[in-house]
Amino acid sequence: MTENLLALSPAAVGFQALSGLAVGGLLGLFHFGALWWNVGYLANGSVLRALVVQLLRFAVLAGALYGVAQLGALALLSAAIGILVARSLILRRVKGMS
């Protein structure tokens, strides 16, 4: 596995890292933003709509991470970091609203 990473040019490694980070960031914003909607639907008693949003959130997350994993382990790790950064941004925004 490390042989493949070492065989890549520095530009390819950078592309994997940056593309994974960008996709992960956007994915995280979508995922945790949709969680906000999901909580609102549950609070209003719209359980079916909340269930649909929940399933959509996880389907998009799983599909996108599968696609990123096809680029390589570095891209997948970078996407995970991007998701965590987006989570921090969303949490900071939500805490500022209360």
N, C-alpha and C positions, 0 to 999 in steps of 0.2 A: 504494500500500500504506500509506504513512504517512497518507494522507487518511482512510482508514478508522479508523485508530487515533486520529487527532485528532478525528474526529467522535464518538467514544464519550464518554460522561460519565465523570467521575472514578470514580464508583462501579463502572461497568462495567469500567474498566481495573483497578481494585483487585480486582474479582471474578475477572477473568482471571488476574491475577498470583497471587492467593492460592489459587485452585482448582488452577492448574497446579502450584504449589509443593506443595500437599497431595497431589495425585495422584502427582506425581513422587516425593515422599518415600515414600509407601506402595508405589509401584511399585518403587523402589530397594530398599526393605527386602525385598520379595518376591524380586526378581531376585537380589540378592546373598546372601540367605538360602538360596535354592534352589541357588545355586552351592556353598554349603557342603555341602548334601546331595549334590550332584553329585560333589564331590570324595570324599566318604565312600563313595559307591557305586562310584566308580572304584577307590578304594583297596582295597575289599573284593572286587573282581573282578566286580561286577555291571554289566557293560558295557551290556546292553540297558536296564536301569533308568536308568542314567546318560544314555543317549541320549534316552530318553523325557523325562526331567527337563530335559535341555538344550533339546530342541525345544519343550517347554512354556514354559520360561523366555523363549525368544526370541519365541514366538507371543504370549504375554501382553504382553511389552514392545512388540512392533510394533503389536498391536491397540490397546493403551492409548494409545500415542503418536499413533497415527492419530486416535483419538477426541479426544485433547487438541488436536491440530492443527486440528480442526474449530472449536474455540473461538477460535483465532487464534494469531498468531505469538508474542505475549506469553505466552500460556498455555503454548505449547510450550517456549519459552525457560525459563520458570519451572519447568516439569516437568523439564527437563534439569538445572537447578540443584538441584531436589529430589532427583533421582537421585544426583547427585554428593555431596550432603550425606549421604544414606543410605549411600552407599558409604564415606564417611569414618567414619560411626558403626560400620558393620559391621567395617571394618578395625581400628578402635580396640578393638572388643570381641574380635576374633580375636587381636590382638597381646597383649592382656591375658591371654588363656587360655594362652599358651605360656610 
